[in-house]
Structure formats: C-alpha cells, structure tokens
Amino acid sequence: MTTTLKKQDKRISAEKSHISNLENDNAMLEPRKLLDLTKVLKAIQAKNKDLEYKSRFNKLHLMGIFEPTNAGNMAEFIESLLKALSGD
C-alpha cells in the first residue's frame, strides 16, 4: 500500500510540476503574442489608411476633378472641384 501511495504522490507531484511549467510558459508567451498582434494590427491599419487615401485620390483623378499638377495648389483644386460639381 505504501508503494502505491508513493507512486501516486510522485505522479501528482509530476503533474503539478508540469502544470506549473505550462502556466509559467503561458505567462511568458502571452505578452509577446499580444504585442505581436498589436504590431500586426497597427501595420494593417496603416496600410488600410494609405490605401484609402490612394483610392480617394484615384477616384478624384479619374473623374477629372483633381490633377496631380495642382496637388500643391488648394485654390485650383477647389476651383476644379466646384467646376466639376456645377457641370461646366
């Protein structure tokens, strides 16, 4: 009987140790995983924002509203936008 109890104690001790090791591993890995996911999310958001601006510019350019040559001249942009909206 005592050998059976000793074996059970050893098995229980080994299982507790294994669980403790797993918890420690998880505690170490979780912040890294979260950080990596945060970096990925920020990169995706930045790319989406960039694509959104490019898409808006392309739509305006294709409609003939916004020409790349007047990119720095806001007055010309507003004038061409008003002209396009009025149908002239």
Summary of the structure (lengths in Angstrom):
residues: 88
radius of gyration: 31.8
end to end distance: 100.8
largest distance: 100.8
contacts: 170
relative contact order: 0.05
helix: 88%
strand: 0%
